[in-house]
Amino acid sequence: MRNLFLALVAILALGGSVYAEDVASARKHFERGSTLYDLQQFPEAAREYELAYEAKNDPALLFNIGQAYRYAGNYAKAIGAFKAFQRRMPNASNHNEVEARLAEMQKMLDEQKRTQDRPPGGIIEPAKPTVVEPAPEPPKVVAPIVVVEPPPQQRPRSNKPLLYGGIAVLAIGVAAIAAGGGLYAGALSAADEIGHPKPGTMFSSSTQDRMKTFEGASYAMFGVGAAAVITGAVLVAIGVKRGKASQQASILPSLAPGYAGVQAHVSF
């Protein structure tokens, strides 16, 4: 039982370590993508944002991916990213702006397809030039970042009481099971005295009473110990889950989508 408890603690520690590595990887790719975005290297910036999303799938990163592809002129991927952003964050405060961007880019994408699918001709008759609305210019490097705060969210409660309480209950359960084992060993000893009395001694009813007492007490301790182990494991699992939510809120807050072509801003 002790080995089972140690294995449980090791698994919980390993899970926390893997989660921290994912957050660090997301932060690294996000910072690299923001640098490339400021340098107007938009295809490369979009790829770094995608890697950040793969490491930590915060849905607000989809807005950054869409913005980078939009300025790179890849309207198909930009539309896909913005639609995914709307699907993951249907209550975003800039929902109307994203809808306008989607309509604008769909129009440009349709114009690109018409130009590509137009068959070549022999003699081109003079015609009025087709006016295509140019893509919006990317923001200047020195432009300030506009941040729109997301709707207020309730900060997750601390996981320490649940985690520590669960470990304590687990320890009590292990101790109760160990005590039950000791009592059961006493019952077996009394039963052996009854079945194999020493020469010259007489059977005593007190020995049988002691056997029954130890046996009943051992079953009770086994039951209490098993219940405590299960309860402690559940408390520890809930505590770990709440701790991940709290860590996400403090280390990787939700990215706030920006306005007027400005990328989302985040602080890891």
Secondary structure as UniProt FT lines:
FT   HELIX           2..38
FT   TURN            39..40
FT   HELIX           42..55
FT   TURN            59..60
FT   HELIX           61..72
FT   HELIX           75..88
FT   TURN            90..91
FT   TURN            93..94
FT   HELIX           95..117
FT   TURN            141..142
FT   HELIX           160..195
FT   TURN            199..200
FT   HELIX           205..251
FT   TURN            260..261
//
